[in-house]
Amino acid sequence: MSVDTGPRAAGGERGVAAPVAAALASAGPAKAAGRGPWRLVWDRLWARGSARFGLVTVALLVLLTALAGPLSALGGWSPDEFDRRAIDPYLGGLPIGDFGGVGTRHWLGVEPGTGRDLFARVLHGGQVSLVIAFTATAVVVVTGTLVGIAAGYFGGRTDAVLSRLVDLTMSFPSLIFMISMMSVAEDVNRILLMTLVIGMFGWPGIARVVRGQTLSLKHREYVEAAKVGGARSWRILTREILPNVSGPIIAYTTLLVPGMIATEAALSYLGVGVRPPTPSWGQMIAESISFYDTDPTYFLIPTVFLFLAVLAFTLLGDALRDILDPRGGRS
């Protein structure tokens, strides 16, 4: 979203992004007094029940996965440690006890057949899933922003070449390529490979968004004034254009994360993602299918964590889009 006031909007504060300045203006002079634009964005975000749920859930999931090691040690089990006493060898290795062996010894039960602690595995699995999702999102956002802002600002042949590259990437059968690439790769870092493969095909969407925003901004008065003043292209892009497209970028970034989490889970579910013994939510769901009838708890725990992560990021992203890019959210 863009406004005519440019980066000097909101009381003359240079560098304040136009979407944030718009949020500041929409709050009214009484509420705006004594508050910065980002504080007003936070207030509007926190006022929404769905956004509040998403924000709290995201913060909790990130905290739990970041502290996976200490929390697993507190539970008394590592994610790869077997507990043969928690499973019944005469019943095909099913957990002993109700709800998959949930109790004081194993807080979320154990994995059938091995007796590995599900609390430790789901935390470490979430750590892997979120690291891949966040890193792939960073690759997508940086690549898409650079391509979009260059295509929109320079135009001409640069725009034509980059736009055709965007079209080519979007038309490529990305899922088939991801599966085949992950299948043939052997002795490589699977987390790094998944990050690069997922990020390789995710940037065209944000590139188109940023290109459209840049096209609407590059002929504004403050941009023309910067050119007349002798400012170089790099300075114009970083000081005049980029701050004014930051709102849609932030909103789009938050909406990208749940898709990245789901993609990682899908690849791991298909057996071409993270390989055992490294856990991930998708891998755990795939392994739990065989025990769905006899031990549904094993299936439900990673599924609930995956569902909550995708839902929370989606709700948070929708709220940020409505606040920072209202016109783009309605288009």
Sequence and secondary structure as in RCSB ss.txt:
>XXXX:A:sequence
MSVDTGPRAAGGERGVAAPVAAALASAGPAKAAGRGPWRLVWDRLWARGSARFGLVTVALLVLLTALAGPLSALG
GWSPDEFDRRAIDPYLGGLPIGDFGGVGTRHWLGVEPGTGRDLFARVLHGGQVSLVIAFTATAVVVVTGTLVGIA
AGYFGGRTDAVLSRLVDLTMSFPSLIFMISMMSVAEDVNRILLMTLVIGMFGWPGIARVVRGQTLSLKHREYVEA
AKVGGARSWRILTREILPNVSGPIIAYTTLLVPGMIATEAALSYLGVGVRPPTPSWGQMIAESISFYDTDPTYFL
IPTVFLFLAVLAFTLLGDALRDILDPRGGRS
>XXXX:A:secstr
   TTGGGHHHH TT  HHHHHHHHHT HHHHTT  HHHHHHHHHHTSHHHHHHHHHHHHHHHHHHTHHHHHHHH
T  TT   GGGEEGGGTTEESSSTTT SSSSTT B TTT  BHHHHHHHHHHHHHHHHHHHHHHHHHHHHHHHHH
HHHH HHHHHHHHHHHHHHHHS HHHHHHHHHHH  SS HHHHHHHHHHHTTHHHHHHHHHHHHHHHTTSHHHHH
HHHTT  HHHHIIIIIGGGGHHHHHHHHHHHHHHHHHHHHHHHHTTSSS TTS  HHHHHHHHGGGTTT HHHHH
HHHHHHHHHHHHHHHHHHHHHHHH HHHHH 
